[in-house]
Amino acid sequence: MTMHDLIRGVAQRLALTQLTVAEVVHMAFTQIQDALMEGERVTVGSFGTFRVNVRAARMARNPRTGAAIPIPDRKVVSFRPGKELKDRVARSSGQDS
């Protein structure tokens, strides 16, 4: 599913214009991004939780030369699905067979 598919689907379900829905969806994602950039955790109902984790610095190896390469620490976004989302996905996985 692409962003366009999401916007089109919501617009059809709510009988709104795609332009209106696009503005709302983009604003919602912007709010989530802003909160994550400030280090906040974002919980979306029973859908799940987004948060920023810090990956520690480490040493890696260049597979071609074997030389050690330092990799600095960095921030990454993680998502943990909520119980309802996990349950719905688990129930739907047996229906495709």
DSSP file (Angstrom, degrees, kcal/mol; ACC not computed):
  #  RESIDUE AA STRUCTURE BP1 BP2  ACC     N-H-->O    O-->H-N    N-H-->O    O-->H-N    TCO  KAPPA ALPHA  PHI   PSI    X-CA   Y-CA   Z-CA
    1    1 A M              0   0    0      0, 0.0     2,-0.2     0, 0.0     3,-0.0   0.000 360.0 360.0 360.0 132.9    0.0    0.0    0.0
    2    2 A T     >  -     0   0    0      1,-0.1     4,-2.2     0, 0.0     5,-0.2  -0.523 360.0-101.9-100.2 172.4    1.3    3.4   -0.9
    3    3 A M  H  > S+     0   0    0      1,-0.2     4,-2.6     2,-0.2     5,-0.2   0.898 124.6  53.7 -59.9 -40.4    0.5    6.8    0.6
    4    4 A H  H  > S+     0   0    0      1,-0.2     4,-2.8     2,-0.2    -1,-0.2   0.913 107.4  50.1 -62.6 -42.7   -1.8    7.4   -2.4
    5    5 A D  H  > S+     0   0    0      2,-0.2     4,-2.6     1,-0.2    -1,-0.2   0.909 110.9  50.1 -61.0 -42.2   -3.7    4.2   -1.8
    6    6 A L  H  X S+     0   0    0     -4,-2.2     4,-2.4     2,-0.2     5,-0.2   0.937 112.8  45.6 -61.1 -48.2   -4.1    5.1    1.9
    7    7 A I  H  X S+     0   0    0     -4,-2.6     4,-2.5     1,-0.2    -2,-0.2   0.922 113.7  49.1 -62.9 -45.3   -5.5    8.5    1.0
    8    8 A R  H  X S+     0   0    0     -4,-2.8     4,-2.2     1,-0.2    -1,-0.2   0.917 112.0  49.0 -61.7 -43.8   -7.8    7.2   -1.7
    9    9 A G  H  X S+     0   0    0     -4,-2.6     4,-2.2    -5,-0.2    -2,-0.2   0.910 113.1  45.5 -63.8 -43.5   -9.2    4.5    0.7
   10   10 A V  H  X S+     0   0    0     -4,-2.4     4,-2.3     2,-0.2    -1,-0.2   0.905 111.8  53.0 -66.6 -40.9   -9.8    6.9    3.6
   11   11 A A  H  X>S+     0   0    0     -4,-2.5     5,-1.8    -5,-0.2     4,-0.9   0.904 110.8  46.9 -61.7 -41.2  -11.4    9.4    1.2
   12   12 A Q  H  <5S+     0   0    0     -4,-2.2     3,-0.4     2,-0.2    -1,-0.2   0.919 112.9  48.5 -67.0 -43.4  -13.8    6.7   -0.2
   13   13 A R  H  <5S+     0   0    0     -4,-2.2    -2,-0.2     1,-0.2    -1,-0.2   0.863 121.0  35.3 -65.5 -35.9  -14.8    5.5    3.3
   14   14 A L  H  <5S-     0   0    0     -4,-2.3    -1,-0.2    -5,-0.2    -2,-0.2   0.433 104.3-124.3 -99.7   0.1  -15.5    8.9    4.7
   15   15 A A  T  <5 +     0   0    0     -4,-0.9     2,-0.3    -3,-0.4    -3,-0.2   0.919  66.6 133.1  55.2  46.7  -16.9   10.4    1.5
   16   16 A L      < -     0   0    0     -5,-1.8    -1,-0.2    -6,-0.2     2,-0.1  -0.766  63.6 -90.6-117.1 166.4  -14.3   13.3    1.6
   17   17 A T     >  -     0   0    0     -2,-0.3     4,-2.2     1,-0.1     5,-0.2  -0.466  29.6-124.5 -74.9 151.5  -12.1   14.7   -1.1
   18   18 A Q  H  > S+     0   0    0      1,-0.2     4,-2.7     2,-0.2     5,-0.2   0.840 111.7  58.2 -63.6 -32.1   -8.7   13.1   -1.6
   19   19 A L  H  > S+     0   0    0      2,-0.2     4,-2.0     1,-0.2    -1,-0.2   0.920 107.0  46.5 -63.9 -43.8   -7.2   16.6   -1.2
   20   20 A T  H  > S+     0   0    0      1,-0.2     4,-1.9     2,-0.2    -2,-0.2   0.932 115.1  45.8 -63.6 -46.7   -8.8   17.0    2.3
   21   21 A V  H  X S+     0   0    0     -4,-2.2     4,-3.0     1,-0.2     5,-0.2   0.893 109.5  55.6 -65.0 -39.3   -7.7   13.6    3.4
   22   22 A A  H  X S+     0   0    0     -4,-2.7     4,-2.7     1,-0.2     5,-0.2   0.909 107.1  50.0 -60.2 -42.5   -4.2   14.1    2.0
   23   23 A E  H  X S+     0   0    0     -4,-2.0     4,-2.1     2,-0.2    -1,-0.2   0.918 113.3  45.7 -62.4 -43.1   -3.8   17.2    4.1
   24   24 A V  H  X S+     0   0    0     -4,-1.9     4,-2.4     2,-0.2    -2,-0.2   0.930 114.4  47.4 -66.6 -45.7   -4.9   15.4    7.3
   25   25 A V  H  X S+     0   0    0     -4,-3.0     4,-2.4     1,-0.2     5,-0.2   0.933 113.3  47.9 -62.9 -46.3   -2.7   12.4    6.6
   26   26 A H  H  X S+     0   0    0     -4,-2.7     4,-2.2    -5,-0.2    -1,-0.2   0.895 112.4  49.6 -62.6 -39.4    0.4   14.5    5.9
   27   27 A M  H  X S+     0   0    0     -4,-2.1     4,-2.4    -5,-0.2    -1,-0.2   0.894 109.4  52.1 -66.3 -39.4   -0.2   16.6    9.0
   28   28 A A  H  X S+     0   0    0     -4,-2.4     4,-2.1     1,-0.2    -2,-0.2   0.932 111.9  45.5 -62.5 -45.4   -0.6   13.5   11.1
   29   29 A F  H  X S+     0   0    0     -4,-2.4     4,-2.6     1,-0.2    -1,-0.2   0.868 111.0  53.6 -66.9 -35.0    2.7   12.1    9.9
   30   30 A T  H  X S+     0   0    0     -4,-2.2     4,-2.7    -5,-0.2    -1,-0.2   0.913 108.1  50.2 -63.7 -42.3    4.4   15.4   10.3
   31   31 A Q  H  X S+     0   0    0     -4,-2.4     4,-2.3     2,-0.2    -2,-0.2   0.905 111.0  49.2 -62.0 -41.9    3.2   15.5   14.0
   32   32 A I  H  X S+     0   0    0     -4,-2.1     4,-2.4     2,-0.2    -2,-0.2   0.936 112.3  48.1 -63.2 -45.7    4.5   12.0   14.5
   33   33 A Q  H  X S+     0   0    0     -4,-2.6     4,-2.5     1,-0.2    -2,-0.2   0.921 110.9  50.7 -60.6 -44.8    7.9   13.0   13.0
   34   34 A D  H  X S+     0   0    0     -4,-2.7     4,-1.2     1,-0.2    -1,-0.2   0.913 110.8  48.7 -60.9 -43.1    8.1   16.1   15.1
   35   35 A A  H  <>S+     0   0    0     -4,-2.3     5,-2.5     1,-0.2     3,-0.3   0.915 112.0  48.6 -63.8 -42.7    7.4   14.2   18.3
   36   36 A L  H ><5S+     0   0    0     -4,-2.4     3,-1.6     1,-0.2    -1,-0.2   0.885 107.1  55.6 -65.0 -38.0   10.0   11.6   17.4
   37   37 A M  H 3<5S+     0   0    0     -4,-2.5    -1,-0.2     1,-0.3    -2,-0.2   0.789 106.0  52.4 -65.2 -26.6   12.6   14.3   16.6
   38   38 A E  T 3<5S-     0   0    0     -4,-1.2    -1,-0.3    -3,-0.3    -2,-0.2   0.380 123.6-107.0 -88.4   3.7   12.1   15.7   20.1
   39   39 A G  T < 5S+     0   0    0     -3,-1.6    -3,-0.2     1,-0.3    -2,-0.1   0.568  72.1 142.6  85.9   8.5   12.7   12.3   21.6
   40   40 A E      < -     0   0    0     -5,-2.5     2,-0.4    -6,-0.2    -1,-0.3  -0.449  51.4-122.4 -81.5 156.1    9.1   11.6   22.5
   41   41 A R        -     0   0    0     10,-0.1     2,-0.6    -2,-0.1    10,-0.2  -0.807  22.8-149.7 -92.6 138.5    7.4    8.2   22.3
   42   42 A V  E     -A   50   0A   0      8,-2.7     8,-3.1    -2,-0.4     2,-0.5  -0.946  11.5-171.5-117.3 115.5    4.3    8.2   20.0
   43   43 A T  E     -A   49   0A   0     -2,-0.6     2,-0.8     6,-0.2     6,-0.2  -0.923   6.3-163.8-107.8 125.6    1.5    5.7   20.9
   44   44 A V  E >>  -A   48   0A   0      4,-3.1     3,-2.3    -2,-0.5     4,-1.3  -0.820  45.3 -93.2-111.1  90.3   -1.3    5.4   18.4
   45   45 A G  T 34 S-     0   0    0     -2,-0.8     3,-0.2     1,-0.3    -1,-0.2  -0.007  93.2 -23.9  41.4-133.7   -4.2    3.6   20.2
   46   46 A S  T 34 S+     0   0    0      1,-0.2    39,-1.3    36,-0.1    -1,-0.3   0.333 125.7  84.1 -89.3   7.5   -4.1   -0.1   19.8
   47   47 A F  T <4 S-     0   0    0     -3,-2.3    35,-2.4     1,-0.3     2,-0.3   0.949  99.1 -93.9 -73.3 -51.7   -2.2    0.3   16.5
   48   48 A G  E  <  -AB  44  81A   0     -4,-1.3    -4,-3.1    33,-0.3     2,-0.4  -0.963  31.3 -80.7 159.5-175.0    1.3    0.5   18.1
   49   49 A T  E     -AB  43  80A   0     31,-2.5    31,-2.7    -2,-0.3     2,-0.4  -0.978  23.6-159.4-128.5 131.7    4.1    2.7   19.5
   50   50 A F  E     +AB  42  79A   0     -8,-3.1    -8,-2.7    -2,-0.4     2,-0.3  -0.865  23.5 160.7-102.8 141.5    6.9    4.5   17.6
   51   51 A R  E     - B   0  78A   0     27,-2.2    27,-3.1    -2,-0.4     2,-0.5  -0.986  38.0-112.1-155.1 163.2   10.0    5.5   19.5
   52   52 A V  E     - B   0  77A   0     -2,-0.3     2,-0.3    25,-0.2    25,-0.2  -0.857  31.1-172.9-101.0 127.1   13.6    6.5   18.9
   53   53 A N  E     - B   0  76A   0     23,-3.1    23,-2.9    -2,-0.5     2,-0.6  -0.831  19.5-131.1-112.6 155.8   16.4    4.1   20.0
   54   54 A V  E     - B   0  75A   0     -2,-0.3     2,-0.5    21,-0.2    21,-0.2  -0.939  13.3-148.3-109.3 122.0   20.1    4.8   20.0
   55   55 A R  E     - B   0  74A   0     19,-3.3    19,-1.7    -2,-0.6     3,-0.1  -0.772  27.1-119.6 -86.5 128.6   22.3    2.1   18.4
   56   56 A A        -     0   0    0     -2,-0.5    -1,-0.1    17,-0.2     2,-0.0  -0.241  29.8 -95.9 -67.5 154.1   25.6    2.1   20.2
   57   57 A A        +     0   0    0     16,-0.1     2,-0.3    13,-0.0    -1,-0.1  -0.367  53.7 170.9 -64.9 149.7   28.9    2.8   18.3
   58   58 A R  E     -C   71   0B   0     13,-2.5    13,-3.4    -3,-0.1     2,-0.4  -0.957  34.1-107.6-154.2 169.6   30.7   -0.4   17.2
   59   59 A M  E     -C   70   0B   0     -2,-0.3     2,-0.2    11,-0.2     9,-0.0  -0.894  34.5-178.7-105.4 136.1   33.5   -1.7   15.1
   60   60 A A  E     -C   69   0B   0      9,-2.9     9,-3.2    -2,-0.4     2,-0.4  -0.743  20.4-123.2-123.0 174.4   32.8   -3.4   11.8
   61   61 A R  E     -C   68   0B   0     -2,-0.2     7,-0.2     7,-0.2     6,-0.1  -0.969  15.9-124.9-124.1 138.0   35.1   -5.0    9.2
   62   62 A N     >  -     0   0    0      5,-2.7     4,-3.1    -2,-0.4     5,-0.2  -0.700  22.9-148.0 -72.9 118.8   35.4   -4.3    5.5
   63   63 A P  T  4 S+     0   0    0      0, 0.0    -1,-0.2     0, 0.0     0, 0.0   0.767  92.6  50.2 -66.0 -23.3   34.8   -7.7    4.0
   64   64 A R  T  4 S+     0   0    0      1,-0.1    -2,-0.0     3,-0.1    -3,-0.0   0.912 128.5  16.4 -79.2 -44.2   37.1   -7.0    1.0
   65   65 A T  T  4 S-     0   0    0      2,-0.1     3,-0.1     0, 0.0    -1,-0.1   0.659  90.3-129.5-105.9 -19.2   40.2   -5.8    2.9
   66   66 A G     <  +     0   0    0     -4,-3.1     2,-0.1     1,-0.3    -2,-0.0   0.490  55.7 150.1  81.2   1.8   39.5   -7.0    6.5
   67   67 A A        -     0   0    0     -5,-0.2    -5,-2.7    -6,-0.1    -1,-0.3  -0.411  51.2-112.5 -71.1 143.8   40.2   -3.5    7.8
   68   68 A A  E     -C   61   0B   0     -7,-0.2    -7,-0.2    -3,-0.1    -1,-0.1  -0.560  31.6-165.9 -75.7 137.8   38.4   -2.3   10.9
   69   69 A I  E     -C   60   0B   0     -9,-3.2    -9,-2.9    -2,-0.3     2,-0.3  -0.986  15.3-134.8-128.1 121.9   35.9    0.4   10.3
   70   70 A P  E     -C   59   0B   0      0, 0.0   -11,-0.2     0, 0.0   -13,-0.0  -0.603  15.5-160.7 -76.6 134.0   34.4    2.4   13.2
   71   71 A I  E     -C   58   0B   0    -13,-3.4   -13,-2.5    -2,-0.3     3,-0.1  -0.969  16.6-136.2-113.3 119.3   30.6    2.9   13.0
   72   72 A P        -     0   0    0      0, 0.0   -17,-0.1     0, 0.0     2,-0.0  -0.202  28.7 -90.1 -71.3 163.9   29.3    5.8   15.1
   73   73 A D        -     0   0    0    -16,-0.1     2,-0.3   -19,-0.0   -17,-0.2  -0.359  51.8-177.2 -67.5 156.3   26.3    5.6   17.3
   74   74 A R  E     -B   55   0A   0    -19,-1.7   -19,-3.3    -3,-0.1     2,-0.4  -0.992  27.6-110.5-154.9 158.7   23.0    6.6   15.6
   75   75 A K  E     -B   54   0A   0     -2,-0.3     2,-0.3   -21,-0.2   -21,-0.2  -0.744  33.5-178.1 -92.7 138.0   19.4    7.1   16.3
   76   76 A V  E     -B   53   0A   0    -23,-2.9   -23,-3.1    -2,-0.4     2,-0.4  -0.979  24.9-123.7-134.0 148.2   16.8    4.8   14.7
   77   77 A V  E     -B   52   0A   0     -2,-0.3     2,-0.3   -25,-0.2   -25,-0.2  -0.762  28.8-169.9 -90.7 133.5   13.1    4.7   14.8
   78   78 A S  E     -B   51   0A   0    -27,-3.1   -27,-2.2    -2,-0.4     2,-0.4  -0.901   8.5-153.8-121.5 155.2   11.4    1.5   16.0
   79   79 A F  E     -B   50   0A   0     -2,-0.3   -29,-0.2   -29,-0.2   -31,-0.0  -0.993   4.4-168.0-129.6 132.2    7.8    0.4   15.9
   80   80 A R  E     -B   49   0A   0    -31,-2.7   -31,-2.5    -2,-0.4    -2,-0.0  -0.965  24.5-131.3-120.0 114.6    6.2   -2.0   18.3
   81   81 A P  E     -B   48   0A   0      0, 0.0   -33,-0.3     0, 0.0   -34,-0.1  -0.299  21.8-117.9 -66.2 148.1    2.7   -3.1   17.2
   82   82 A G     >  -     0   0    0    -35,-2.4     4,-2.5   -36,-0.2     5,-0.2  -0.301  28.9-102.0 -77.7 167.8   -0.1   -3.0   19.7
   83   83 A K  H  > S+     0   0    0      1,-0.2     4,-2.7     2,-0.2     5,-0.2   0.904 120.1  51.3 -59.5 -45.1   -2.0   -6.1   20.8
   84   84 A E  H  > S+     0   0    0    -38,-0.3     4,-2.5     1,-0.2    -1,-0.2   0.915 111.4  47.6 -62.1 -43.1   -5.0   -5.5   18.6
   85   85 A L  H  > S+     0   0    0    -39,-1.3     4,-2.4     2,-0.2     5,-0.2   0.931 112.8  48.8 -63.1 -45.9   -2.9   -5.1   15.5
   86   86 A K  H  X S+     0   0    0     -4,-2.5     4,-2.3     1,-0.2    -2,-0.2   0.917 113.0  48.1 -59.9 -43.5   -0.9   -8.2   16.3
   87   87 A D  H  X S+     0   0    0     -4,-2.7     4,-2.3    -5,-0.2    -2,-0.2   0.911 111.7  48.9 -65.5 -42.5   -4.0  -10.2   16.8
   88   88 A R  H  X S+     0   0    0     -4,-2.5     4,-1.9     2,-0.2    -1,-0.2   0.900 112.9  47.2 -65.5 -40.6   -5.7   -9.0   13.6
   89   89 A V  H  X S+     0   0    0     -4,-2.4     4,-1.4     2,-0.2    -1,-0.2   0.906 111.8  51.0 -66.9 -40.9   -2.6   -9.8   11.5
   90   90 A A  H  X S+     0   0    0     -4,-2.3     4,-0.5    -5,-0.2    -2,-0.2   0.898 111.1  48.2 -63.7 -40.5   -2.3  -13.2   13.1
   91   91 A R  H >< S+     0   0    0     -4,-2.3     3,-0.6     1,-0.2    -1,-0.2   0.866 112.4  48.7 -67.5 -35.9   -6.0  -14.0   12.4
   92   92 A S  H >X S+     0   0    0     -4,-1.9     3,-1.3     1,-0.2     4,-0.5   0.715  93.4  76.1 -78.8 -19.9   -5.7  -12.9    8.8
   93   93 A S  H 3< S+     0   0    0     -4,-1.4     3,-0.4     1,-0.3    -1,-0.2   0.786  93.3  51.8 -65.7 -26.8   -2.5  -14.9    8.0
   94   94 A G  T << S+     0   0    0     -3,-0.6     3,-0.4    -4,-0.5    -1,-0.3   0.581  97.5  68.1 -84.1  -9.2   -4.4  -18.2    7.8
   95   95 A Q  T <4 S+     0   0    0     -3,-1.3    -1,-0.2    -4,-0.2    -2,-0.2   0.677  86.5  65.4 -85.5 -17.8   -7.0  -16.8    5.3
   96   96 A D     <        0   0    0     -4,-0.5    -1,-0.2    -3,-0.4    -2,-0.1   0.683 360.0 360.0 -79.1 -16.8   -4.7  -16.4    2.3
   97   97 A S              0   0    0     -3,-0.4    -1,-0.2    -4,-0.2    -2,-0.1   0.485 360.0 360.0 -71.8 360.0   -3.9  -20.1    1.9
